[in-house]
Amino acid sequence: MVCLVSIIISKNIEDVVADWLLEQEGLTGFNSIPVNGYGLGEKHMSISEKVTGRTARVMFQFHIEEMQAETILLNLKSDFPGSDIHYMVTPLKSAGNLSSFIEL
């Protein structure tokens, strides 16, 4: 099954994680999106983030087979211990490029 993987990280490791993702087998590309995190994670917030109540984060998204997603997440956990990385894996009904889309 194809799934959508979303990984939300601190901005200070954005370039390192982007480079790491580019090296992952089976991953042909991904998107990065600036996002704001809200919640109770004050221990990870700077003083200015505590004042505004949000943390600047980056979300990477890609679609991939579920087994490959599990491998990538295990490797991410191993290679970036303690990095406060949040992830979500969602099943996809379909995904692809519209230039090769075939109407059913």
N, C-alpha and C positions, 0 to 999 in steps of 0.2 A: 504494500500500500504506500502511495506517495503521501508525504506529510509536509506541512509548513513548519519550519523550525524558526523560532524567534529567540534571540539571545540578547539580553540587555546587560550592558556593562558600564563601568565608569569611563568617562571621557579620557582619563589619563592613561588608559591602556588600549585606546582605540586603534592606533597604528599597529601595535604589536599583535593584537587579535586579528586585525584585517590581514596582516601578513601571514599569520598562522592559518587562517581559513583558506587563503590562496594555496597553501601547501597540502590541504586535505584531499586525499584520494576520493574520487567520485563526486566531488563538489565542483560544479562547472561555473558557478558564479553566485553572487549574493548582492543584496542591497544593504546600505547603511542609512539609518534615519536618525536625526537628532530627536530625542524625547526628553521629557521631564519626569522624574520620579517623585511620587508623593507617598508618604507613609511614616512609619514609626522608626525608620532606620537612622536615627540621629547620630549614632556612633560613627557613621560613614559620611556625615555632612560637615562641610566647612562652616565657618561662622556665618558667612554671607548666605549660604544655603539654609542655615537654621533660621535666619531672619526672614527670607522669602518663603520658606516652607517647602521648597522643592530642590531636587538635585538634578543637575544636567547629566544626562546619560546618552548612550548611543545604543540603538537597536539594530542588530544584523538580522536579516531574514533571507531564507533560502528554502527551496523545495527539493526534496530528496526522498529516496526510499527509506522506510522506517528503520530497517536494520542498519543502514549507513548512518542514519541520524543518531541512533543509540551509540554507535562506535565513536562518532564525532563528539558527542556529549561526554562519554567516558574519557576520551583523550583530552578534552577541554578541562575537565575536572582534575585530571592528573597533571597537566602542564601549567595550570593556573590556580594552584591551591590557595584558598583564602582570598580570592579576588572578588568576592561579592557579585557573582554572576547569576542572574536570574534567567530561566529559560522556559519556553512553552513549546509543546509539540502538538499540532492540530492536524487531524486527517483532512486530506483534500479530495474533493470529488473529481477535480481535474486541474491541470496546470500545464502551461506550455507557452509557446510563442504563436501569436496569431497568424504569422506568415505561413505556418504549416498547419493551421487549424482546418479540420475537415468536418463539415456539418453532417451530423448523423440523422 
